[in-house]
Amino acid sequence: MEAVAKLNNCPTSPRKMRLVADIVRGKEVNEALNILKYSKKEPAIKLHKLLLSAVNNWEQKSGESADSVSLYVKTIMVNEGKMLKRFQPAPQGRAYRIRKRSNHVLITLDNKNS
């Protein structure tokens, strides 16, 4: 049985989020939570919260405790979200374009035994 959690329009660039997501992909849930908790990267905070949400979704769906079952992170997909386009003043009356990127994250958990 799988459980899914989604995070839409997270105001972090997809490249930075993928660096953190690649670290925990395929790991067991407890190990992934520890890695995210002690990571120095800012997107790790949001992924930690999303992973806890996915674990809670699995518990609600199955009716079992997540501690008794060996769950692992089956997939993490990080896609581009909407982009806010802004302008910043530049020398000699010009303007530089600033692209404030966001992303969508999808986590899927599964039971190791199934």
N, C-alpha and C positions, 0 to 999 in steps of 0.2 A: 504494500500500500504506500502511496506517495502523498506527500503534503507539499503545498506550494505557498509561497509568500511573495508579494510584489511590492516594489517601491517605485513610484512614478515621480518624475520631475524632481529628482534629487539634485540640488544645486552644486554639483561637483562635476568636473570634466570626466567624460567616460574613460579617458586614458588613465587618470589617477585611480579611478574606481577599479579598473581592470587589474592594475598592479596588485591591489589588495585581494581581489577576488581570486586571482590565480594562485595565491598562497594557500587558500583554504579549500579549493576545489578538490573533491575526492577524499577529504579527511573525515574522521569521525566527528560527531557534533561536539563532544566535550573538548576534544583537542582543538577544533576550529574556534570554539568560544574562547579558549585560553589564548590562542594566537591573536585573535582580534582584540581581546581585552588589554593585552600588553603591547600591542603595536603602537608605534609612534605616529603613524599616518592618520590624517584626519578622516578619510572615508571609512576607516576601520570602526569608528564609533557607530556610524549609520548601518554598516553591515552587521555589526554585533546585535544591534536592536532588531534588524530584519531577521537574523537567524533565530533569535529568541521567539519572534513571532511565528516563524515557520515551525519551530518545535511545539509551540502552543497549539498551532493549527493541527499538527499531527496528533497531539494528545486529545484534542476535541473530536477529531475524526475517528480515531481508533478506540478511544475509551481506556487506553492503557497509559501507564506512566512512561515517560521517555527514558527514565533511569534504568528500567528493567530491560529495555530493548537497545540493541546496538544500531543507532541511526547514523547515517553518514550523508554528507552533502553530495547528492548525485550530480546536479548541474547548477552552475551559476552563470547566467547570461547577463551581460551588461551592454545595453544598446544606447544609442544617442537619443536624447530627448529634445525638447524645443530649445532654441538658441535665442537669447535676448541680444539684440544688436544695439550698441550704444556708440557714441562718438566722444572722443577726448580731444581737447584743444591741443594743437601742435604748433610749432614755430611758424612764423610768417603767414599767419592766418589760415593755416591748413587744419585738417582734422584727421585723426587716426581712428580707425574702426576698432572697437572692442567687441569681441564675441564672448558673451557669458554663457558657457555651455552647461547643459544639464544632462542627466541620464536616467534610464529606466533599468531596474535590476529585478531579476526573477530568480528565486532560489527554489530548488526542488530537493526535498529530503526523501530518503527511502530506507527501508529496513535491510540490514546486511544479510539476514537469514533468508529473505525471500528472493 
